[in-house]
Amino acid sequence: WFLQNDFELKSPTVPDLIVAKLLDYDKVKNVQLDTPLTAVDNRTSFTATTTILVTIIDVDNRPPWFQPCTKHEVGGAVVCQSAGYTGRVVLNEQETGILPLKPGPLYAIDGDSGINEELIYSFLSGNDARLFEINPSTGNISMLKAADVLETMSLTVLASQKTNSYQFATTTVTISVQVKSLHRPKFQRPQYEGILTAVGVMAMDLKNKDEPLRILATDDDYTATGGLNPHITYSINGSSDISIVDGYIFMTKALPEATLSLQVVATDTSNDESATAQLSVEVTSVHLMVPAVIIPSGGYGPADMAALGATLGVLLFICLVVIGLLVYRMRKGKADWRKIKEVSVFRGSVKLRKVEENVVLKDAIARSSASLTTLLPDDSSQAGSDRLDNEKEVKPILTKERRVEEGYKAVWFKEDIDPDAKEEVVIIPESREDNSEEENEERSGRRYEQENPMIKTPKQSYQ
């Protein structure tokens, strides 16, 4: 026994109306039920129809909602989200009356519209300096005294039900303290004229068709930056198919050929001061020579990009020059080391040749001396036998070992004499003037022996 899927009777014989599911007051406030009735006797049945009117009432289950807000349904519950409020005051000046806020005056409503409970407002935090006060009934904020510091203040406002303080909500009011503006924005021209040819192509200046049309407004409060106020924004009144980006005009939708009379507005978002100028745009299908001018976000133009490119090009050239010099020096250094190595090898080979020549020369001298002795005339056999005995008794010593045997006399080089030796040693003075050449050759041979221990130059002594 369901009636419109929302209600049902307890039983066919018990006319108690029961709610079958939860009802949303925001969607259903009244329900009309047409209910048929049947009475059955032993032999006869009677029927009739009745109408039941059901009124839905709201319950207190939602907090206050600050306005304006955006509703969201989360798991069957409705939540209304508010972005908060913003306002501005002038440094050392007290605002009279109600403080203007964006997006509108501060107020809240009861989330349960069927109850619409009365709300009260108060500051929860942020008003420690007591600069502001809030009306507890309306939520309007006013100033008690002027702000003397450039800062941004954040006020937290609480809205709660008067009879049920457990139902409440909070929001944030951001107040910025600014320096007073002495000049309003102003356009460089009272009227601008341009030509539009296609969608996405910037408008060209009608007086100079080779240059794009640039809308620019200045502010004398910013003389340090040449009058450029970063807070100025532009908008166009009169057509939604034409937009302005960084002062350049574009057509966002294809339009028929015509001349449009529009108005361009420059607004200082820091204080809401604005200025207007007339804009005449001629829409035509004739394609003009439109320069490819791209204005990046941030206000940099083609001249800035060209200067940056030139600077980077110079730096790149300097880097290439430095790298080239380093490579040249490295190659030159390798060549020098190769030459030094070749010279060292050449000097070693020359020394080796000199030592070998000295050894050969000394061997030749020794051989010639021996042959000369054998060629001397023999006067008598006695003399020959005496010479033979002398040759047997006196022999050259070709070793550094000292011998104390009779018939031997040894000669050592000066550097080989042991200073602690007890034997009697006679040092023969050197004759440098007569034997300088031989001494040089001998020294070169010794140096080569030290460098090449495998080659030994024999030392000879003759008696």
ABEGO torsion letter per residue (X at the ends): XBBGGABBBABAABABBBBABBBBAAABABBBBBBBBBBBBAABBBBBBBBBBBBBBBBBABBBBBOBBBBBBBGGBBBBBBAEBBBBBBBGBBBBEBBBBOAEBBBBBBABAAAGBBBBBBBABGAAAGABBBBAAAGBBBBABBBABBBBBBBBBBBBBAABAABBBBBBBBBBBBBBBABBBBBABABBBBBBABBGBBBBBAABAABBBBBBBBBAABAAAGGBBAABBBBBBGBAABBBBGGBBBBABBBBBBBBBBBBBBBBAAAGBBBBBBBBBBBBABBBBBBBBBBBBGGBBAAAAAAAAAAAAAAAAAAAAAAAAAAAAAAAAAAAAAAAAAAAAAAAAAAAAAAAAAAAAAAAAAAAAAAAAAABBBABAAAAAAAAAAAAABBBBABABBBABBGBBBBBBAAABBAABABBBBBBBBBAAAAAAAAAAAAAAAAAAAABAABBBBBBBBX
